[in-house]
Amino acid sequence: MKKLKFLEKVVFFVNSVVAFLLLLSYVLPHVPPKTFATLSVLSLGVPFLILLNVLFFVYWLFKIKKQLMLSLVVISIGYFLFGSLYKFSNWEEDETDSLSVMNYNVRLFNLYDWIPEKGIPEQLVDFVKKENPQILSIQEYHKQADVDFSFYKYKYEKLEGNKIKMGQAIFSQFPIINSGSVAFPNTANNAIFADIVKGKDTVRIYNLHLQSLRIDPRVQSLTTENSEKLINGIGETFKLQQSQAKLFLEHKNKSPYKVIICGDFNNSAFSYVYKTIKADMKDAFKQQGNGFGRTYNFKFFPVRIDFLLIDKSYSVDSFKTYDVEYSDHFPIMTKVSF
């Protein structure tokens, strides 16, 4: 530190704080939110902390200073614990008889005109029809005249509400022989499932929607909102998510079939609920994804809160995140073979 100029000392101090926060966040997937609810909020900011540490590393690299080791070591630890934040795809499309599964939080098909463009519901349906996933899992589903998924032969939906009925739905090109839901108390969020028969195989598809964060991603909202209230609110949400994950896993562990989990977890891949739910399953993005894999349209850094988790005995042939803005979420699709 003696050889550093005053400005460089300030930069290194900030660098040290950011590196410590990133290091601390590596522990959070092992700590139940009910233990340290406020601290668990850090899990949402891990991509931002990683990017900041990369910038600090580059800064010290150009300065040819040994301080670059701080961020390099912390980033390296994260790489070995979680893998790379940015993925490079290594798959080649083939003609194998795989099962294609898409997950999409459609935000009520733009019911309240969050997107000012006209015809969003029809464009969304046309997009799904074009990509033609054999299984379609939808969160924030709402029936309306402009939404027609009749090109699917089978479906199961679970909708609640008085004036506006909304919930989740699973559409399938293959027969559904059983279906149901996993109720979460005191919330509209829940999980549904459908047992789907493809050839000689039966697979259980879960559609999981954990407690919503209710964060407005617009800059003006984030800068004017009471930050302490926001953080405390997220902490309480994470506590609910922990309880919901427990209820879900109790149901999932009794499944007579192998499982594919689709869903909006409203939390990142660096969180306790993700680690708990994933267990030994394959994350389709980590297997075959490309880029940052962002699934939520957050303006500041890439956020991945929607997931496709695949039974460990299945092979993940491909994964894709679609950059289409028909919702505040981006659709994701994988192809798996049994």
C-alpha positions in Angstrom: 0.0 0.0 0.0 2.9 2.3 0.6 3.7 2.5 -3.1 0.1 3.4 -4.0 -1.0 6.9 -4.7 -3.8 8.4 -2.6 -6.4 7.7 -5.4 -5.2 4.2 -5.8 -5.5 3.6 -2.0 -9.1 4.7 -2.2 -9.8 2.4 -5.2 -8.1 -0.5 -3.4 -10.3 0.2 -0.3 -13.5 0.0 -2.4 -12.0 -3.0 -4.2 -11.5 -4.7 -0.8 -15.1 -4.1 0.3 -16.5 -5.4 -3.0 -14.2 -8.5 -2.8 -15.3 -9.2 0.8 -19.0 -8.9 -0.1 -18.5 -11.3 -3.0 -16.7 -13.7 -0.8 -19.4 -13.5 1.8 -22.1 -14.2 -0.8 -20.4 -17.6 -1.5 -21.5 -18.7 1.9 -25.2 -17.7 1.5 -26.4 -20.7 -0.5 -25.6 -22.8 2.7 -27.4 -20.4 5.1 -31.2 -20.6 5.4 -32.7 -17.1 4.9 -34.7 -17.5 8.2 -31.3 -17.4 9.9 -30.0 -14.2 8.3 -32.8 -12.8 6.1 -31.3 -9.4 5.4 -27.9 -10.9 4.6 -29.4 -13.3 2.1 -30.3 -10.3 -0.1 -26.7 -10.3 -1.3 -27.5 -13.4 -3.4 -29.3 -11.2 -5.9 -26.3 -9.0 -6.4 -23.7 -11.7 -7.0 -23.6 -11.1 -10.8 -23.0 -7.4 -10.2 -20.3 -8.1 -7.6 -18.5 -10.5 -10.0 -18.6 -7.9 -12.7 -17.2 -5.2 -10.4 -14.4 -7.5 -9.3 -13.6 -8.2 -12.9 -13.3 -4.4 -13.5 -11.1 -4.0 -10.5 -8.9 -6.8 -11.8 -8.6 -5.2 -15.2 -7.8 -1.8 -13.5 -4.9 -3.2 -11.5 -3.7 -5.3 -14.5 -3.3 -2.1 -16.6 -1.6 -0.5 -13.6 0.7 -3.6 -13.3 0.0 -3.7 -9.6 0.0 -6.8 -7.4 -3.4 -5.6 -5.9 -4.9 -7.4 -8.9 -4.5 -10.7 -6.9 -7.3 -9.8 -4.5 -10.1 -9.8 -7.1 -8.5 -12.6 -9.1 -8.4 -14.9 -6.0 -12.0 -14.1 -5.0 -13.3 -14.6 -8.6 -11.4 -17.9 -8.9 -12.9 -19.2 -5.7 -16.4 -18.4 -7.1 -15.6 -20.1 -10.4 -14.7 -23.4 -8.7 -17.8 -23.2 -6.4 -20.4 -22.1 -8.9 -18.9 -22.2 -12.4 -18.6 -19.3 -14.8 -21.1 -16.5 -14.7 -20.8 -16.4 -18.5 -21.3 -19.7 -20.4 -20.0 -20.8 -23.8 -22.2 -23.3 -25.6 -20.6 -26.5 -26.8 -23.6 -28.3 -28.3 -24.4 -29.1 -31.8 -28.1 -29.5 -32.9 -28.9 -33.1 -33.9 -31.9 -35.1 -34.9 -32.2 -37.3 -31.8 -35.6 -38.0 -30.4 -35.4 -35.4 -27.6 -38.1 -33.7 -25.5 -38.3 -30.0 -25.9 -39.4 -28.0 -22.8 -40.0 -24.2 -22.6 -40.5 -22.1 -19.5 -42.0 -18.6 -19.7 -43.3 -16.1 -17.2 -45.7 -14.2 -19.4 -46.8 -11.5 -17.0 -50.5 -11.9 -17.7 -49.9 -11.5 -21.4 -49.4 -7.8 -20.9 -52.9 -7.3 -19.5 -52.2 -3.9 -18.1 -50.2 -2.6 -21.1 -46.9 -2.5 -19.3 -45.5 -2.8 -22.8 -47.1 0.0 -24.8 -46.9 -1.9 -28.1 -50.2 -3.4 -29.4 -50.7 -7.0 -30.1 -48.3 -8.4 -27.5 -50.5 -11.5 -26.6 -50.8 -12.5 -30.3 -47.0 -12.0 -30.8 -46.2 -14.1 -27.8 -48.5 -17.0 -29.0 -47.0 -16.8 -32.5 -43.5 -16.9 -31.0 -44.3 -20.1 -29.0 -46.0 -21.7 -32.1 -42.9 -20.9 -34.1 -40.4 -22.4 -31.6 -42.8 -25.3 -31.1 -41.8 -26.7 -27.7 -43.4 -30.0 -26.9 -43.9 -29.0 -23.3 -44.8 -25.4 -22.3 -44.7 -24.3 -18.7 -46.2 -20.8 -18.0 -46.2 -18.6 -14.9 -48.6 -15.7 -14.4 -51.0 -17.3 -16.9 -54.3 -15.6 -17.5 -57.0 -16.6 -19.9 -58.0 -14.0 -22.5 -59.5 -13.9 -26.0 -56.2 -13.0 -27.7 -54.4 -16.0 -26.2 -55.0 -19.3 -28.1 -52.8 -22.3 -27.3 -55.2 -24.8 -28.8 -52.4 -26.2 -31.0 -51.4 -28.1 -27.8 -53.4 -31.4 -27.4 -53.3 -31.5 -23.6 -53.0 -29.0 -20.7 -53.3 -28.6 -17.0 -53.9 -25.2 -15.4 -54.4 -23.9 -11.8 -55.9 -20.4 -11.6 -57.1 -18.4 -8.7 -58.6 -15.0 -8.0 -61.9 -13.2 -8.1 -61.9 -10.4 -10.7 -58.8 -11.7 -12.5 -58.0 -15.4 -12.5 -54.3 -16.1 -12.8 -51.8 -18.8 -12.0 -49.8 -21.4 -13.8 -50.3 -23.8 -16.7 -48.6 -26.7 -18.4 -49.3 -27.5 -22.1 -48.2 -30.7 -23.7 -48.2 -32.5 -27.1 -48.2 -35.8 -25.1 -50.9 -37.3 -22.9 -51.1 -36.1 -19.3 -52.1 -39.1 -17.2 -52.1 -37.3 -13.8 -51.9 -33.7 -12.5 -52.2 -31.6 -9.4 -50.9 -28.7 -7.4 -48.7 -28.0 -4.3 -50.4 -25.3 -2.4 -48.4 -22.6 -0.6 -50.2 -21.0 2.3 -51.3 -17.3 2.2 -50.1 -16.5 -1.3 -51.1 -16.8 -5.0 -47.8 -18.5 -5.7 -47.7 -22.3 -5.9 -46.4 -25.3 -7.8 -48.3 -27.5 -10.2 -47.3 -30.8 -11.9 -48.3 -33.0 -14.8 -47.2 -36.6 -15.5 -46.6 -36.8 -19.2 -46.2 -40.0 -21.3 -43.8 -39.9 -24.2 -43.5 -43.2 -25.9 -42.6 -45.8 -23.2 -41.4 -43.1 -20.7 -43.4 -41.1 -18.1 -41.9 -37.9 -16.8 -43.2 -35.5 -14.1 -43.1 -31.9 -15.1 -43.2 -29.4 -12.3 -44.1 -25.7 -12.8 -42.8 -23.9 -9.8 -43.4 -20.2 -9.0 -41.8 -19.1 -5.7 -42.8 -15.9 -3.8 -42.4 -12.8 -5.9 -39.9 -10.1 -5.1 -42.1 -7.3 -6.4 -39.1 -5.2 -7.4 -39.7 -2.5 -10.0 -36.7 -2.6 -12.3 -37.0 1.0 -13.5 -34.2 3.4 -12.4 -36.5 6.0 -11.0 -38.2 3.5 -8.7 -34.9 2.1 -7.4 -33.5 5.5 -6.6 -36.6 7.0 -4.8 -37.7 3.9 -2.9 -36.7 3.5 0.7 -33.7 1.2 0.5 -34.0 -0.1 4.1 -37.7 -1.0 3.5 -36.8 -2.6 0.2 -34.0 -4.8 1.7 -36.2 -5.9 4.6 -39.0 -6.7 2.2 -36.7 -8.9 0.1 -35.4 -10.6 3.2 -39.0 -11.5 4.3 -39.7 -12.8 0.8 -36.7 -15.1 1.0 -38.0 -16.5 4.3 -41.3 -17.4 2.5 -39.4 -18.9 -0.4 -37.5 -21.1 2.0 -40.8 -22.4 3.4 -42.3 -22.9 0.0 -39.2 -24.8 -1.2 -39.5 -27.1 1.7 -43.2 -27.9 0.9 -42.3 -28.4 -2.8 -39.5 -30.8 -2.0 -41.6 -32.9 0.3 -44.0 -33.4 -2.7 -41.2 -33.8 -5.3 -39.4 -36.4 -3.3 -42.5 -38.7 -3.4 -42.7 -38.6 -7.2 -43.0 -42.0 -8.7 -41.3 -40.7 -11.9 -38.2 -38.8 -12.9 -38.6 -35.1 -12.7 -38.1 -31.9 -14.8 -38.5 -28.7 -12.8 -39.5 -25.6 -14.7 -40.1 -22.3 -13.0 -39.6 -18.8 -11.9 -37.7 -19.0 -8.6 -37.6 -15.2 -8.0 -34.1 -15.8 -6.8 -30.7 -16.4 -8.3 -28.5 -19.4 -8.9 -26.4 -18.2 -5.9 -29.3 -18.5 -3.4 -30.3 -21.0 -0.7 -33.5 -22.0 -2.4 -31.9 -22.7 -5.7 -29.2 -24.9 -4.1 -31.8 -26.7 -2.1 -34.2 -27.3 -5.0 -31.5 -28.2 -7.5 -29.8 -30.7 -5.2 -28.2 -33.3 -7.7 -30.3 -32.3 -10.7 -28.8 -30.7 -13.8 -29.2 -27.0 -14.5 -29.9 -26.9 -18.3 -28.2 -23.5 -18.6 -25.0 -24.7 -16.9 -25.0 -27.8 -19.1 -25.6 -26.2 -22.5 -26.3 -22.5 -22.1 -24.6 -19.6 -23.8 -23.9 -16.1 -22.5 -25.1 -14.7 -19.2 -28.4 -16.5 -19.5 -30.4 -13.6 -18.1 -34.1 -14.4 -17.8 -35.4 -11.1 -16.2 -35.3 -7.7 -17.9 -33.3 -5.9 -15.2 -31.5 -2.8 -16.5 -28.3 -2.9 -14.4 -26.8 -6.4 -14.7 -27.8 -9.8 -16.0 -30.3 -11.6 -13.7 -31.1 -15.3 -14.0 -34.1 -16.3 -11.9 -36.0 -18.7 -14.3 -34.7 -22.2 -14.4 -35.0 -25.6 -16.1 -33.7 -28.3 -13.8 -33.3 -31.8 -15.3 -33.1 -35.3 -13.7 -29.5 -36.3 -13.4 -30.1 -39.4 -15.6 -31.3 -37.4 -18.5 -29.0 -35.8 -21.1 -29.3 -32.1 -21.8 -28.9 -31.7 -25.6 -29.4 -28.0 -25.9 -30.5 -24.8 -24.1 -31.5 -21.4 -25.3 -32.6 -18.0 -23.8 -34.7 -16.0 -26.2 -34.2 -12.3 -26.4 -37.8 -11.3 -27.1 -39.6 -8.7 -25.0 -43.2 -9.8 -24.7 -42.9 -9.8 -20.9 -40.5 -8.7 -18.2 -39.1 -12.2 -18.3 -37.3 -14.0 -21.2 -38.4 -17.5 -22.3 -36.0 -20.4 -22.0 -36.0 -23.7 -23.7 -34.1 -27.0 -23.4 -34.0 -30.3 -25.3 -33.4 -33.4 -23.3 -33.1 -37.1 -24.1 -33.9 -39.9 -21.8 
